[in-house]
Amino acid sequence: MNKIFGVIIVSVVFLSAVVSAQSLKIDNFSIKANGETELISVKKDGKVTVNGKQIGVLQADGKLKDLAGKTLAEIDKTGKVTVNDKPPLVLINKNGGLDNGSGKILGWSKDGKFDISESKFLTISPNKKKFYQTASFLIFLYFFAEGKVITTGPMTVSVLTTDCSNG
């Protein structure tokens, strides 16, 4: 009886860990500014480069770790993004929709475009819906790292109107 009870507890703990972990889709894809300049690339092993420089490793559990293994940012199972253990900054749904707190969700078009302003956009290549959440997570972190995101609250659309074509 104790053995069965132990197996049940271990199974419940394992299942809880699996259910609570985020599962980002990681494979070879890139994010380009205006369809031309590669800003971010992800390799099948999770290596992330920004403007050609490797910045860390993205894990399927939603954590982006630097080259020394320190967690830089993560997205939890509900889509909340935290950076350096600060309160959640933004919410990204499974379809890559980014809730910036303005009441409008920014997201991907069917042709793989993420509009930033009327004349600026990002594209994902290959254009696969399964990468949209991962790409949106990395896009948010890119703008956050570039200081183009308000760090004390949710992201606003006006912050994303800056030039992203030259890294």
RAUR-V826122 format. One record per residue. RES is the residue in three letters. SS is DSSP state (hx for helix, st for strand, lp for the rest). OMEGA is omega as a letter, one per 30 degrees, with the letter a starting at -180 (none if undefined). Layout:
((RES & SS & OMEGA) (RES & SS & OMEGA))
This chain:
((MET & lp & l) (ASN & hx & l) (LYS & hx & l) (ILE & hx & l) (PHE & hx & l) (GLY & hx & l) (VAL & hx & l) (ILE & hx & a) (ILE & hx & l) (VAL & hx & l) (SER & hx & l) (VAL & hx & l) (VAL & hx & l) (PHE & hx & a) (LEU & hx & l) (SER & hx & l) (ALA & hx & a) (VAL & hx & a) (VAL & hx & a) (SER & hx & a) (ALA & lp & l) (GLN & lp & l) (SER & lp & l) (LEU & lp & l) (LYS & lp & a) (ILE & lp & l) (ASP & lp & l) (ASN & lp & l) (PHE & st & l) (SER & st & l) (ILE & st & a) (LYS & st & l) (ALA & st & l) (ASN & lp & l) (GLY & lp & a) (GLU & lp & a) (THR & st & l) (GLU & st & l) (LEU & st & a) (ILE & st & l) (SER & st & l) (VAL & st & l) (LYS & lp & a) (LYS & lp & l) (ASP & lp & l) (GLY & lp & l) (LYS & st & a) (VAL & st & l) (THR & st & l) (VAL & st & a) (ASN & lp & l) (GLY & lp & a) (LYS & st & l) (GLN & st & a) (ILE & st & a) (GLY & st & a) (VAL & st & l) (LEU & st & a) (GLN & lp & a) (ALA & lp & l) (ASP & lp & l) (GLY & lp & a) (LYS & st & l) (LEU & st & a) (LYS & st & l) (ASP & lp & a) (LEU & lp & l) (ALA & lp & l) (GLY & lp & l) (LYS & lp & l) (THR & st & l) (LEU & st & a) (ALA & st & l) (GLU & st & l) (ILE & st & a) (ASP & lp & a) (LYS & lp & l) (THR & lp & l) (GLY & lp & l) (LYS & st & a) (VAL & st & l) (THR & st & l) (VAL & st & l) (ASN & lp & l) (ASP & lp & l) (LYS & lp & l) (PRO & lp & a) (PRO & lp & a) (LEU & lp & a) (VAL & st & l) (LEU & st & l) (ILE & st & a) (ASN & lp & a) (LYS & lp & l) (ASN & lp & l) (GLY & lp & l) (GLY & lp & a) (LEU & st & l) (ASP & st & a) (ASN & lp & l) (GLY & lp & a) (SER & lp & a) (GLY & lp & l) (LYS & lp & l) (ILE & st & l) (LEU & st & a) (GLY & lp & a) (TRP & st & l) (SER & lp & a) (LYS & lp & a) (ASP & lp & l) (GLY & lp & l) (LYS & st & l) (PHE & st & a) (ASP & st & l) (ILE & lp & l) (SER & lp & a) (GLU & lp & a) (SER & lp & a) (LYS & lp & a) (PHE & st & l) (LEU & st & l) (THR & st & l) (ILE & st & a) (SER & st & f) (PRO & lp & a) (ASN & lp & l) (LYS & lp & a) (LYS & hx & a) (LYS & hx & l) (PHE & hx & a) (TYR & hx & a) (GLN & hx & l) (THR & hx & a) (ALA & hx & l) (SER & hx & l) (PHE & hx & a) (LEU & hx & l) (ILE & hx & l) (PHE & hx & a) (LEU & hx & l) (TYR & hx & a) (PHE & hx & l) (PHE & hx & a) (ALA & hx & l) (GLU & lp & a) (GLY & lp & a) (LYS & lp & l) (VAL & lp & l) (ILE & lp & a) (THR & lp & a) (THR & lp & a) (GLY & lp & a) (PRO & lp & a) (MET & lp & l) (THR & lp & a) (VAL & hx & a) (SER & hx & l) (VAL & hx & a) (LEU & hx & l) (THR & hx & l) (THR & lp & a) (ASP & lp & l) (CYS & lp & a) (SER & lp & a) (ASN & lp & l) (GLY & lp & none))
